[in-house]
């Protein structure tokens, strides 16, 4: 259960929520995304009150304004890199030529140019996470949520992925929230908060 949580993130800002495993970091991100209900308070994204929306309206908001990067990648194994990255745009009903153009641009931005036709089984863990980042940012979301995105990566790949997340979120003007148990990962963020059973408090 989350208590005493208050957080405001501006466009282009990269904020870390630091906390031990099981403390509720994933729950917090799910609540922000409108995937889990709240008993009190408000969640506002881009001047729209997510917590007051219907389920259908929240689904559309997530599709159009939110990008999510997960620890387990959640890259679809039967789709190519190009198809995985373009999937959010396909769900929006965008034309195929425009999807291909935007997906290619996003793939190049994460350093995977030339791998568009590759299948996930042909990629390393670090490359799979880059695909997940490209997919999360391809639609230029207002908010990017990253849930332990380096948990399955070696230290060097983790460093590269964190730097990439920060750079691309800033370039796209997305507000970004990184949930992590790693103080090293959190250190690269603009602001750091610690989540405990008592609530969320700023560090530093």
MIVO-519516 format. One line per field, with one value per atom (N, C-alpha, C): chain; x, y, z. Coordinates in steps of 0.02 Angstrom, whole numbers. Layout:
c <- [A  ...] $
u <- [X  ...] $
v <- [Y  ...] $
w <- [Z  ...] $
REM end
This chain:
c <- [A  A  A  A  A  A  A  A  A  A  A  A  A  A  A  A  A  A  A  A  A  A  A  A  A  A  A  A  A  A  A  A  A  A  A  A  A  A  A  A  A  A  A  A  A  A  A  A  A  A  A  A  A  A  A  A  A  A  A  A  A  A  A  A  A  A  A  A  A  A  A  A  A  A  A  A  A  A  A  A  A  A  A  A  A  A  A  A  A  A  A  A  A  A  A  A  A  A  A  A  A  A  A  A  A  A  A  A  A  A  A  A  A  A  A  A  A  A  A  A  A  A  A  A  A  A  A  A  A  A  A  A  A  A  A  A  A  A  A  A  A  A  A  A  A  A  A  A  A  A  A  A  A  A  A  A  A  A  A  A  A  A  A  A  A  A  A  A  A  A  A  A  A  A  A  A  A  A  A  A  A  A  A  A  A  A  A  A  A  A  A  A  A  A  A  A  A  A  A  A  A  A  A  A  A  A  A  A  A  A  A  A  A  A  A  A  A  A  A  A  A  A  A  A  A  A  A  A  A  A  A  A  A  A  A  A  A  A  A  A  A  A  A  A  A  A  A  A  A  A  A  A  A  A  A  A  A  A  A  A  A  A  A  A  A  A  A  A  A  A  A  A  A  A  A  A  A  A  A  A  A  A  A  A  A  A  A  A  A  A  A  A  A  A  A  A  A  A  A  A  A  A  A  A  A  A  A  A  A  A  A  A  A  A  A  A  A  A  A  A  A  A  A  A  A  A  A  A  A  A  A  A  A  A  A  A  A  A  A  A  A  A  A  A  A  A  A  A  A  A  A  A  A  A  A  A  A  A  A  A  A  A  A  A  A  A  A  A  A  A  A  A  A  A  A  A  A  A  A  A  A  A  A  A  A  A  A  A  A  A  A  A  A  A  A  A  A  A  A  A  A  A  A  A  A  A  A  A  A  A  A  A  A  A  A  A  A  A  A  A  A  A  A  A  A  A  A  A  A  A  A  A  A  A  A  A  A  A  A  A  A  A  A  A  A  A  A  A  A  A  A  A  A  A  A  A  A  A  A  A  A  A  A  A  A  A  A  A  A  A  A  A  A  A  A  A  A  A  A  A  A  A  A  A  A  A  A  A  A  A  A  A  A  A  A  A  A  A  A  A  A  A  A  A  A  A  A  A  A  A  A  A  A  A  A  A  A  A  A  A  A  A  A  A  A  A  A  A  A  A  A  A  A  A  A  A  A  A  A  A  A  A  A  A  A  A  A  A  A  A  A  A  A  A  A  A  A  A  A  A  A  A  A  A  A  A  A  A  A  A  A  A  A  A  A  A  A  A  A  A  A  A  A  A  A  A  A  A  A  A  A  A  A  A  A  A  A  A  A  A  A  A  A  A  A  A  A  A  A  A  A  A] $
u <- [42  0  44  25  62  30  72  48  90  59  96  142  115  154  132  179  165  225  213  268  245  286  273  336  328  385  370  418  409  432  409  431  507  540  612  650  615  648  652  706  720  726  677  671  676  712  718  677  644  612  652  688  734  700  708  678  696  689  704  653  672  626  565  506  445  414  446  421  362  354  297  315  377  397  356  348  309  236  211  142  133  182  179  176  217  216  150  124  60  3  6  -44  -41  20  29  2  12  -11  -86  -119  -190  -205  -155  -165  -191  -182  -208  -247  -302  -344  -313  -336  -315  -377  -368  -423  -432  -378  -382  -327  -333  -284  -301  -254  -265  -202  -211  -156  -172  -127  -138  -80  -96  -46  -64  -20  -30  -98  -113  -174  -237  -231  -289  -287  -344  -346  -358  -304  -306  -351  -347  -384  -459  -483  -555  -582  -538  -559  -591  -628  -654  -597  -608  -556  -537  -586  -573  -531  -547  -511  -439  -428  -360  -320  -352  -319  -295  -337  -318  -263  -266  -213  -146  -146  -83  -56  -101  -80  -49  -77  -58  -6  -1  40  90  93  135  180  243  290  313  319  337  396  448  506  510  509  507  575  586  647  651  595  595  587  596  595  525  490  424  425  479  484  451  408  371  417  425  476  465  402  388  389  402  405  477  493  560  569  630  644  600  597  556  482  457  386  373  419  411  409  455  459  399  375  319  251  248  184  140  166  122  90  126  99  47  57  7  -59  -54  -113  -150  -113  -145  -179  -167  -197  -158  -94  -52  -38  -26  -11  56  60  119  184  181  242  267  221  239  265  235  259  330  344  411  462  443  488  504  453  463  499  482  514  589  605  676  715  684  717  730  680  687  739  742  790  861  871  937  957  907  921  949  930  956  1017  1044  1105  1097  1037  1025  1009  1031  1023  1053  1016  1038  1013  980  954  878  848  775  743  775  745  763  803  823  765  766  717  747  706  731  782  773  819  890  897  963  998  966  992  1016  1063  1086  1036  1046  1002  1004  1063  1069  1034  1039  1005  930  906  834  807  845  822  821  868  868  806  786  725  665  664  609  607  666  669  645  667  645  569  541  468  432  459  427  427  477  485  462  445  430  369  322  262  268  330  343  295  297  250  265  212  221  256  247  276  309  370  405  416  393  402  450  501  550  554  536  532  592  642  703  729  740  757  826  868  936  945  890  896  923  914  938  1000  1034  1092  1157  1212  1278  1294  1343  1356  1367  1404  1418  1356  1317  1255  1206  1205  1162  1180  1244  1267  1245  1254  1235  1160  1121  1048  1023  1051  1030  1047  1106  1126  1081  1063  1019  949  923  857  855  905  908  913  957  968  906  876  819  757  746  688  693  754  764  755  782  774  701  663  592  548  576  536  488  503  459  478  429  441  457  510  531  539  514  520  554  610  648  636  609  602  659  698  757  775  810  837  911  938  1010  1024  1063  1083  1126  1166  1208  1165  1112  1067  1032  1011  974  1018  1083  1129  1131  1114  1116  1053  1005  942  944  898  895  875  828  806  797  807  800  753  706  661  669  661  661  591  570  504  512  476  476  403  394  327  292  332  303  285  310  294  353  348  399  432  499  533  593  607  663  730  781  849  892  938  985  956] $
v <- [-59  0  62  112  174  227  262  315  378  435  499  508  497  504  567  613  673  686  690  696  736  783  823  823  806  801  844  887  932  899  926  902  908  855  854  839  828  814  738  716  644  634  599  591  517  502  433  423  365  341  281  291  241  203  137  99  25  -9  -80  -120  -180  -224  -238  -234  -249  -190  -132  -74  -40  -52  -23  21  16  58  42  -22  -42  -22  -29  -9  66  105  178  193  161  174  152  95  71  118  147  195  258  282  342  329  268  250  235  235  220  146  104  31  3  40  19  77  62  115  148  208  242  256  258  271  345  383  455  490  555  593  598  627  637  621  598  588  629  676  720  713  701  695  743  790  837  872  894  931  889  823  779  737  733  696  621  584  513  476  494  459  468  516  527  498  467  442  373  357  289  244  178  130  141  152  162  225  278  341  333  296  285  244  195  154  198  244  289  337  360  404  369  307  268  258  244  234  296  354  416  457  451  498  466  399  367  314  313  261  222  156  114  70  70  26  -21  -86  -135  -170  -198  -237  -297  -329  -391  -379  -317  -296  -297  -355  -363  -350  -371  -368  -431  -423  -481  -524  -588  -630  -643  -641  -657  -597  -537  -476  -454  -423  -395  -333  -309  -247  -190  -184  -131  -138  -199  -210  -198  -219  -207  -132  -95  -24  13  -8  26  7  -43  -68  -14  30  82  127  139  182  144  80  38  38  35  36  103  156  221  228  180  183  224  234  274  236  272  241  205  150  107  144  188  225  268  301  345  305  246  202  181  161  138  195  255  312  327  332  349  293  230  173  171  182  182  237  296  352  335  304  286  232  184  129  157  203  234  274  306  348  307  243  200  159  175  142  75  60  -5  0  54  61  2  -26  -85  -151  -147  -208  -212  -171  -168  -236  -277  -342  -398  -384  -436  -457  -520  -545  -541  -536  -530  -583  -644  -699  -687  -641  -626  -568  -540  -482  -499  -460  -467  -433  -443  -411  -335  -307  -235  -209  -247  -227  -232  -284  -291  -232  -210  -153  -90  -84  -27  -28  -87  -94  -70  -91  -70  5  37  110  143  118  145  140  84  75  123  133  176  249  269  339  355  304  315  361  358  399  467  485  548  560  517  522  582  604  658  633  568  538  471  462  398  368  306  269  211  205  152  113  49  8  -40  -23  -64  -84  -37  -54  -86  -83  -112  -174  -199  -255  -319  -328  -388  -377  -320  -303  -303  -315  -310  -236  -219  -150  -102  -124  -79  -66  -119  -109  -67  -77  -38  36  51  121  152  115  141  153  105  111  170  180  236  303  308  369  383  330  336  359  330  349  424  446  516  563  546  589  593  535  534  564  552  582  658  684  756  784  748  771  772  723  718  762  791  834  795  732  691  698  700  692  618  603  533  515  456  430  362  356  294  263  203  166  117  120  78  65  10  -3  17  39  54  128  143  212  239  194  214  235  197  214  280  290  350  413  404  461  503  475  512  553  551  586  658  699  769  775  733  731  659  645  577  578  531  522  451  443  376  357  298  271  222  235  190  177  137  123  186  235  298  347  336  381  396  449  469  534  533  594  609  673  692  680  663  654  711  733  785  855] $
w <- [0  0  0  -41  -45  0  37  81  73  81  83  23  -37  -98  -135  -144  -183  -228  -293  -341  -401  -422  -481  -524  -588  -634  -695  -712  -769  -834  -890  -955  -961  -985  -993  -929  -874  -810  -798  -768  -757  -682  -653  -581  -562  -508  -484  -422  -419  -358  -335  -280  -253  -196  -195  -141  -145  -88  -86  -126  -146  -181  -138  -168  -133  -96  -99  -60  -95  -160  -196  -255  -279  -336  -398  -413  -472  -463  -402  -389  -402  -380  -391  -466  -506  -578  -609  -585  -611  -593  -533  -512  -555  -567  -609  -679  -704  -772  -774  -717  -716  -722  -707  -710  -644  -590  -525  -494  -458  -430  -369  -353  -292  -249  -183  -138  -123  -130  -118  -158  -167  -204  -278  -316  -388  -427  -488  -535  -597  -614  -671  -719  -782  -835  -891  -905  -960  -953  -893  -875  -879  -883  -881  -818  -783  -721  -735  -734  -749  -700  -636  -583  -589  -629  -637  -702  -742  -808  -804  -856  -865  -886  -883  -904  -977  -1019  -1091  -1103  -1067  -1075  -1051  -996  -972  -1022  -1053  -1104  -1162  -1184  -1239  -1217  -1155  -1130  -1129  -1105  -1104  -1175  -1221  -1291  -1321  -1306  -1340  -1303  -1236  -1198  -1150  -1150  -1100  -1132  -1110  -1131  -1069  -1075  -1018  -1037  -996  -1006  -946  -959  -906  -897  -838  -826  -872  -885  -924  -999  -1021  -1091  -1122  -1116  -1147  -1222  -1254  -1327  -1355  -1404  -1431  -1475  -1459  -1491  -1565  -1588  -1658  -1704  -1676  -1716  -1724  -1780  -1791  -1747  -1744  -1708  -1734  -1800  -1831  -1810  -1811  -1795  -1720  -1678  -1606  -1591  -1619  -1606  -1634  -1692  -1724  -1697  -1652  -1628  -1596  -1553  -1523  -1576  -1631  -1683  -1724  -1732  -1766  -1728  -1661  -1619  -1622  -1640  -1649  -1717  -1761  -1828  -1877  -1864  -1908  -1973  -2027  -2091  -2089  -2128  -2125  -2143  -2193  -2213  -2156  -2121  -2066  -2007  -1995  -1942  -1956  -2019  -2037  -2029  -2048  -2042  -1969  -1929  -1858  -1821  -1836  -1803  -1821  -1884  -1905  -1870  -1864  -1830  -1757  -1724  -1654  -1643  -1689  -1686  -1693  -1740  -1748  -1686  -1655  -1596  -1538  -1534  -1480  -1502  -1561  -1583  -1615  -1641  -1672  -1746  -1778  -1850  -1887  -1934  -1970  -1941  -1882  -1850  -1855  -1898  -1903  -1917  -1958  -1977  -1928  -1877  -1829  -1785  -1765  -1716  -1646  -1594  -1526  -1506  -1531  -1512  -1538  -1584  -1614  -1577  -1525  -1490  -1420  -1394  -1325  -1278  -1213  -1164  -1170  -1178  -1185  -1247  -1302  -1364  -1357  -1322  -1311  -1271  -1221  -1182  -1224  -1270  -1316  -1361  -1383  -1422  -1380  -1317  -1272  -1263  -1259  -1252  -1316  -1373  -1437  -1444  -1424  -1428  -1381  -1321  -1272  -1294  -1333  -1352  -1423  -1462  -1533  -1542  -1496  -1501  -1468  -1447  -1413  -1355  -1304  -1248  -1204  -1169  -1120  -1058  -1043  -982  -999  -976  -983  -914  -906  -843  -855  -814  -821  -755  -758  -698  -695  -654  -648  -716  -762  -831  -840  -788  -795  -751  -723  -676  -707  -772  -806  -848  -836  -877  -838  -873  -841  -830  -788  -769  -828  -879  -935  -977  -990  -1027  -986  -920  -877  -881  -879  -884  -949  -1004  -1070  -1075  -1050  -1054  -1013  -953  -911  -944  -973  -1008  -1067  -1103  -1161  -1141  -1088  -1063  -1047  -1011  -991  -1051  -1097  -1156  -1199  -1214  -1259  -1228  -1163  -1129  -1132  -1122  -1123  -1194  -1243  -1313  -1335  -1312  -1330  -1288  -1234  -1191  -1147  -1134  -1092  -1019  -976  -905  -894  -856  -849  -775  -757  -689  -692  -658  -653  -585  -582  -519  -514  -460  -454  -382  -370  -303  -300  -357  -363  -352  -301  -289  -346  -376  -432  -492  -506  -561  -547  -485  -467  -469  -460  -455  -518  -574  -637  -650  -605  -616  -590  -612  -591  -518  -497  -427  -406  -342  -316  -256  -255  -199  -173  -107  -78  -57  -79  -62  -4  51  110  129  180  205  230  249  275  219  159  104  59  22  -27  -3  2  25  -19  -31  -73  -38  -77  -51  -76  -35  -56  -53] $
REM end
